[in-house]
Amino acid sequence: MIVIGMVSGKWMVLDANTREIYGLFQDGGEPLQMVRFSPDGKFLVLGSRDGVLYIYQVDDKYKKYTRMGRCMVSLLLSQFHDNNH
């Protein structure tokens, strides 16, 4: 199974051996930068450039995707200073 995230916010699922396309989907308009299956293959998470994660339930041998939700993620970057110098 191959999942391809695109810069348009679209993503597609295709069979790695036959190249049959199982679906073409759209989530937002920002580029998708991360695509990961859960270790058990029951969920798929897609992350877009604007910090939104889309969570899908995976069924029917990777042929059916049901959106379970989405959430915003923000990363706080901080610098640590050594007060000894």
C-alpha positions as CSV (number, residue, x, y, z in Angstrom):
1,M,0.0,0.0,0.0
2,I,1.3,3.4,-0.9
3,V,-0.2,6.7,0.3
4,I,1.0,9.9,-1.5
5,G,0.4,13.3,0.0
6,M,0.5,16.2,-2.4
7,V,1.2,19.9,-2.2
8,S,-2.4,20.7,-3.1
9,G,-3.7,19.0,0.1
10,K,-4.9,16.0,-1.9
11,W,-3.8,12.5,-1.2
12,M,-4.1,9.1,-2.9
13,V,-4.0,5.5,-2.0
14,L,-2.7,2.9,-4.4
15,D,-1.7,-0.7,-4.4
16,A,2.1,-1.0,-4.5
17,N,2.0,-4.1,-6.7
18,T,-0.8,-3.4,-9.2
19,R,-0.8,0.4,-9.0
20,E,-4.6,0.3,-8.7
21,I,-5.8,3.6,-7.2
22,Y,-8.1,2.9,-4.2
23,G,-9.0,6.6,-3.7
24,L,-8.2,10.2,-4.2
25,F,-9.0,12.5,-1.2
26,Q,-8.8,16.2,-0.3
27,D,-8.0,17.6,3.2
28,G,-7.6,21.4,3.2
29,G,-5.5,23.3,0.8
30,E,-2.1,23.2,2.4
31,P,0.7,20.8,1.4
32,L,0.7,17.4,3.1
33,Q,4.1,16.9,4.7
34,M,3.5,13.7,6.8
35,V,1.7,10.4,6.1
36,R,1.8,7.5,8.6
37,F,-0.1,4.3,9.3
38,S,-0.5,3.2,12.9
39,P,1.6,0.1,13.7
40,D,-1.5,-2.1,13.5
41,G,-2.6,-0.5,10.2
42,K,-6.0,0.5,11.5
43,F,-5.5,4.3,11.3
44,L,-3.8,6.7,9.0
45,V,-2.6,10.2,10.0
46,L,-1.8,13.0,7.6
47,G,-0.1,16.2,8.6
48,S,-0.3,19.4,6.7
49,R,2.0,22.4,6.6
50,D,-0.4,24.5,8.6
51,G,-0.2,22.2,11.6
52,V,-3.4,20.2,11.1
53,L,-3.4,16.4,11.6
54,Y,-6.2,14.4,9.9
55,I,-7.0,11.0,11.4
56,Y,-8.6,8.3,9.3
57,Q,-9.9,4.8,10.2
58,V,-8.7,2.2,7.7
59,D,-10.9,-0.7,6.7
60,D,-11.6,-3.2,3.9
61,K,-7.9,-4.2,3.5
62,Y,-6.7,-0.6,3.1
63,K,-9.4,0.3,0.5
64,K,-11.8,2.3,2.8
65,Y,-10.8,5.5,4.7
66,T,-13.2,7.2,7.1
67,R,-12.2,10.5,8.6
68,M,-12.4,10.2,12.4
69,G,-11.3,13.8,13.1
70,R,-8.7,16.5,12.9
71,C,-6.7,18.5,15.3
72,M,-4.3,21.5,15.3
73,V,-0.7,20.9,16.5
74,S,1.6,23.7,17.6
75,L,5.2,23.2,18.4
76,L,6.8,25.4,20.9
77,L,10.5,25.9,20.3
78,S,12.6,27.1,23.2
79,Q,16.2,27.7,23.8
80,F,17.9,26.3,26.9
81,H,20.7,28.4,28.4
82,D,23.4,27.2,30.7
83,N,23.5,29.8,33.5
84,N,27.1,28.7,34.3
85,H,28.8,30.7,31.6
